[in-house]
C-alpha cells in the first residue's frame, strides 16, 4: 500500500489489502511472522484497530 493513502475518518470502516513480493517467506520464516504479529498487536492496542476473522 502506498504511503500516499491516508485514512481521515476515524469513525469510518476501511478494507486494507496489500501485496508482498516473494511472499512465501512471510509464511515460512519465524522472524517475518513475528514482525507481522507484533505490528498487528501494536495497531490493535495503541491505535484501536479491530481485526476480524472472516
C-alpha positions in Angstrom: 0.0 0.0 0.0 1.3 3.4 -0.9 2.2 5.8 1.8 0.1 8.4 -0.1 -3.1 6.8 1.1 -4.4 8.3 4.3 -7.5 7.4 6.4 -9.1 10.6 7.6 -12.3 9.4 9.1 -11.6 7.6 12.5 -15.3 6.5 12.5 -15.1 5.0 9.1 -14.7 1.4 8.1 -11.9 0.5 5.8 -10.8 -2.5 3.9 -7.0 -2.8 3.5 -5.1 -5.2 1.3 -1.5 -5.4 0.2 0.8 -7.4 -2.0 4.1 -8.9 -0.9 6.9 -9.7 -3.3 8.2 -13.2 -2.8 5.6 -13.6 -0.1 6.2 -17.3 0.7 9.0 -16.2 3.1 6.4 -14.4 5.2 4.8 -17.8 6.0 8.0 -19.8 6.3 10.3 -17.6 8.4 9.5 -17.0 12.0 11.2 -13.6 12.1 8.8 -12.3 9.4 5.8 -13.9 11.1 6.8 -12.3 14.4 7.2 -8.8 12.8 3.7 -9.1 11.3 2.1 -10.3 14.5 3.9 -7.6 16.6 2.8 -4.9 14.1 -0.8 -6.1 14.2 -0.7 -6.3 18.0 0.6 -2.7 18.3 -2.1 -1.4 15.9 -4.8 -3.2 17.9 -3.5 -2.0 21.3 -2.3 1.5 20.5 -4.5 2.6 17.6 -7.7 0.7 18.3 -7.6 -1.4 15.1 -10.2 -4.1 15.0 -9.1 -7.3 13.2 -11.9 -9.6 12.2 -11.6 -13.1 11.0 -14.0 -13.6 8.1 
